[in-house]
């Protein structure tokens, strides 16, 4: 189950500061994992390995 930042300003700020991007390896981060990390304050997920 994916956590959502909800009304927590801190979680939304953390989400805004996340390493996701529109290109490169971090473009492939899973949104659910990034939301979980923002909501719980855990480390950001690692990009998947390239083939």
Residue, then its C-alpha position, 0 to 999 in steps of 0.5 A: x500500500x502506498x502512503x500519501x503525503x496527505x495534509x502534511x506540509x513537511x511531507x509535501x515539501x519533502x516530495x517537492x525536494x525528491x530526486x525524481x526528474x523528467x529524464x535520466x535514471x531518476x525519471x524511472x523512480x516509481x511514484x508510489x515508492x517516492x510518495x512512501x519515502x516522502x510520507x514516512x521520511x525514509x531514504x529515497x528509492x534507488x533508480x532501477x539498474x539499466x540493462 
